[in-house]
Amino acid sequence: MKWLSVYLGTQTKESPMVDTLSKKDIAFASLQERILKLELAPGTTLEEGPLCAEFGLSRTPMRELLQKLSGLGYITLSAGRGATVADINLQKIRQFFQAAPLLHALIARLAADAADSNAEQALRIAQANMNRARVSRNAASLALADHQFHVTLCQIADNPFLGPSLERLLIEQTRMSQGFYGIKGSLGTAQIDKSLAEHEALVDAILRKDAGLAVAIAIAHWEPVRDFIEQNMQPAPLMDEGGLLDDLS
């Protein structure tokens, strides 16, 4: 329910707005959260019957919900397999690497141009959510807080053409960045602290309306995540009884 409250714009778990949400709204936000947190792994089949029973929905609204999730990029619908959680494959990763730095840089620039007093409050809330997640050291919570931080930046940038692109990109970024935030020990702590410090620096640059600095920080913030994803997408080395197969000739 915490993610549901953030995603739908409510303030707390106890907010009266939560009571007014339809079963369809709750099902939609719950499935988004599970996909982003990898509780529903890429390629997982989503069966209508069990979902209808879980959320108290008939098949028609459930199919409408799945169509919407498909349109946003969370799931894939096919005649043969039905609904499956969107896969993460090499082609998608390449396209992600092409788009992510450009989109993050553009949003940072436009956010700096458009920032006002309301922007400051929104950014401070988003950063406070990130700091709370840092205390828990839960990788999924950190990834979701980072997701919401970037959504907030996009809202401040106030360009209707960017929102759908960012949402699609953040599906992949949020799922893959859980490994980045889940590194154990002092290395993981240092990595998280560096990421939060970059958030703070980006917020300050945007509120000072320094677009050039905001872009530079946004790119610097993206690079460690890119490096981590690249390293972890490398195929495993071939092995034989003696160890690594160094010479494949």
N, C-alpha and C positions, 0 to 999 in steps of 0.2 A: 504493500500500500504506500510505502514511502515514495517509490518511483512513480506510482500512479499519481500521487499528489503533486510531485514536481512536474511531471509531463503534462498534466491537464491544467496546471496553473493554480492549484489549490495550495494553501499555506501549510497545513499540518494534517496529520492523520485524522484528527478529530474535526476537521473543518466541516461545516454544514454542507459545503458544496459536494463532498464525497457522497452524502446521503442522497443527493438528487441525481447522481449518475445512473444511467441505465445499465442493465446487465450487459448490453452490447459494448458500452464504453469500457466497463470493467474488464470484460474479456479481451477487448482490443489492447488495452494498456498492459494487461497481464501477459499476453502473448509477446508483445514487444519486449517487455522486461526479460522474459525468459530467454528469448532469442539473443538479446544483447548480452546477457550474463552467461551465455553458452549452456544454460540449463537445458535448452533445446539445441542440440548440436547441429551443425550444418549437415544437411541431408536427411534429417529426421523426418519421418512421415507423420503428418498431422491428420488423425482420423476424425471425421466429422462427428460420428456417434459419441465417442467418449468426451469430446469437447462440448457438445451440446448438453450432455448430462452434467458435466462439471460446472458449466456456467448457467444452466437453466434456460438455454435458448433452443428454439426450434431450428430446423435445418436451413430455412430461408435466411434469417438474419445471420446465422453462422456463415453461410456461403457468401453473403454480402461482406461480412467482416474479413473473410479470407481473400476475397477479391481486392479489398482495400489494402490489406497487408502485401498482397502480390504487387499491386501498383506502386507501392512505396519501396519495394525491393527486399522486404523481409522474408518472403516465401516465394516459391515457384509453383505454379499450377500447370499441370499437364494432364492430358486425357488418359494416359496410361498409369500414372503414379498418383494422381490426385494432388494434394497439397504437401509440399516438403519444404523444410527450412532452407533458405538460400545457401547454396554451397559457396565455399571459398576456394577458387581454383587459380592456377597460374595466370591465365588471361585476365581475370578480374584483378589480381594483384598488380599486374603491369599497368592496367588502366588506372587503378587506385594511385599508384606511384606517380603517374603522369598528372593526375588532377589535383591531388591533395595539396602540394605546396602552393600551387597557383591559387586555389580557392581560399586556403587559409590566409595567404598574403593579401588577397583582394578584400576579404572580409575585415581583416585588421585595418587596412587603409580606410575603408569606407566607415568603419566604426569610429575611427579617430576623427574623421571629418564630421560625423553626425552626433558625436557624444554631447550629452547635456546633463543636467542634474539628475534626471531620471535614470540615465545610463549608469551613473556612479552607484546608485542604490542597487540596481540590478546586478552589476558586476561584483559589488561587495557581498551580496547574498550568494552568488555563484561561487565566489572564492571561499566563503565561509563553509559552504557545502563540501568543497574540496578539502579544506582543512579538517573537517569532522571525519571525512573518509580516511584521511591520512592517519588519524589516531587509531582507527580500527585496523589499519594495515590489511584491509580486505580488498583483493585485487578487483573484484567485480564492482564493489562500491566506488573505488577510485576511478575505474573506467567509466561508470555511469555519471559520476560527478564531473569528470572531464568532458563527457558528452554534453552535459547540460551547460557547462561553461562555454563551449563552442556554439551551442544553440543561442545562448544569451548574446554572444558577440554578433551573431548573424541578425538577431532581432534588432540590435542597436544599429547595425549597418543599414537596415531599412531599405533593402532592395528585394522586391518580390521574386526576382529571377534567381536569387541565390539560395533561398530556403530549401526548395526541393532538391537541388544538387547537393547541398550540405547534408541534408537528412540521409540521402542515399549513401554518401561517402562515409558518414558517421556510423552506419550500420557495420561496415567493414572495420573501420578504425576502432570502434568500441570493442568489437569482438576480439580483434587481434591484439589490442593493447593490454589485455588482461595479463598476458605473459610478461609484458614490460613492467607492469605494476606488481606482479606477483613474485619477483625475484627476492629470495630470502637473504637475510643477513645484512651486514653493513653496506654491501654494494647496493642492495635494493633500497635501503633507507636513504642512502646518498642520492640515488636516482630519483626517488619520490620527492625528496627535499629540493633537488635542483628543478624538477618540473614545477613544483609549487612556487619557487622563487621566480621562475620565468613567467608564470601566470601573474604574479604580483607586478613584475616589471612591465608586462604587457598592459595590465590595467592602468598603471601609472602613465604609460606613454599615451594610451587612448584618452585618458582624462585630461592630459596636457595638450591633446589634439596634435601630437607629434606623429604624423602619419608615417614618415620615413622610419622612425625608430620602431614604431609598432610593427611594421612589415619585417624589419630585421629580426625582432624578437620572435615573431610568429614563425619565421623560417628556422631560426635557431631552436625553437621549441619542438618543431616537427622532426628535425634531423635525427635525434636519438631514437625516436619511435621508428622512423624509417630504417635506421641501421639495425635495430632489433628485429624488425619484421624480415628484412633481407636475410639476416643471418639464420633465422629460424625457418626460412622457406627453402634453404639449401637442402638438396637430397642427402640422405645419410650415406656415408662412404661404404663401399663394398668391403666385405670381410672374408677372410679365409681362415683356416685353422691356425695359421701363424700370426694373424692380426690383419691390419689394413692391407688391401691390395694396392700398393703404390704404383706398380708397373702393370698397366693393362694391355701393353703391346703384345 
